[in-house]
Amino acid sequence: MTGKPRNIVILTGAGVSAESGIATFRGPDGLWEGHRVEDVATPDAFRRDPDLVLRFYDLRRAALADVHPNPAHEALAELDSAWDGELLLITQNVDDLHDRAGTARMVHMHGELTRAFCRICQERQDAPPEMRSGTVCASCGAENTLRPDIVWFGEMPYHMARIDSALSSADLFVSIGTSGAVYPAAGFVREAAANGARTLELNLEPSEGTMFFDEARHGPAGTLVPAWVK
Ligand code: BJW
C-alpha cells in the first residue's frame, strides 16, 4: 500500500467470494439466473411464495459448508489484525467467509445467511438448518414466523449509523468485488470522496461507478487484494 492513511473503510461485494465458489448476483451465471435479483429479493416475493424463498436460502445456507475463505478474505483479515489505525470492513455479502477468515472490525450491511429474524418478536437468532414450515422461534416460541435475516430491496440496510460515521472520517476508501448497482452501498465512494478520502476500486472489470474512483485496478480479487495489502 502506498501513502500513510490512518482510517480505512473497505466495502466488499459478491466478487470477493467468487473465487471461493459462491456465485455473484449479476452476469450470465448470476445467482438468481433467469430472474432479476431486484424482482425476487423483495418482501413481496416472500409474501407471495414463502416456501420457495425459504428453500432457496436453506440451500444457500447449507452450501456454506462446502466453501472456504480465499486469499482475498485472508489478506483482509491480516490487514485488520495488523492495522493500528481505524478500519471498518463493510460487507454486502450474506456469506460468512470474512468472519471465518478472522476479520473482526466488520459489519454485514445486507444481513447474514446464518441468522434468522422472528417477524413477531423481532428477535434475531441463529438460523435453524431448515427454515421451512414447522420452525419455532427460539425467543418467543411462535411457529412459522422466522425469515432469513437478509436485507431485501426496499428494506433499510443494517449498521447505517456506524457506516456513515466511518465514511465521514475515512482517508482511504477501497471497494472490492462489487458491481456498484445497489444503493446505498453504490453511493459510499462519493460520500467518502466528498469527505476527502482517496478512493480505490479493486474489481474484475470496471464497475458501474468506476468513474467515481481516484484509481481502479481490474482483475481477480484473489490476486489484487493480497497485492494491495502487502
Ligand atoms: C469479481 C470477481 C472476482 C466477479 N474478483 N471481482 C438510490 C439511493 C438509495 C436507494 C436506491 C436508489 N435507487 C434505488 C434504490 C433502492 C434499492 C436499489 O439499490 N435498487 C437498485 C436496483 C437501483 N436499494 C434498496 O432497496 C436497499 N435499501 C434501501 O435503499 O433502503 C433505503 C435507504 C435509503 C438511503 C439510505 C439508506 C437506505 C436494500 C438493498 C438490498 C440488497 N439486497 C441484495 C439481496 C440479498 C438477498 C440474497 O442474497 O439473496 O444484496 S441484492 C444483491 O445485490 C445482494 C448484494 O449484496 C447486492 C450487491 O451486489 P454485488 O455484491 O455488487 O454483486 P454483483 O453480482 O452485482 O457484482 C459482483 C461484482 O464482482 C461484479 O462487478 C463482477 O465483475 C465482480 N467480480 N468475480 C473480483 N473473482
Residues whose N, C-alpha, C, O or C-beta is under 5 A from the ligand:
A	BS01	BJW	G13 A14 G15 A18 E19 T24 F25 R26 V37 E38 A41 Q92 N93 V94 H110 I150 V151 W152 F153 G154 E155 M156 P157 G177 T178 S179 G180 A181 V182 Y183 P184 N203 L204 E205 G219 P220 A221
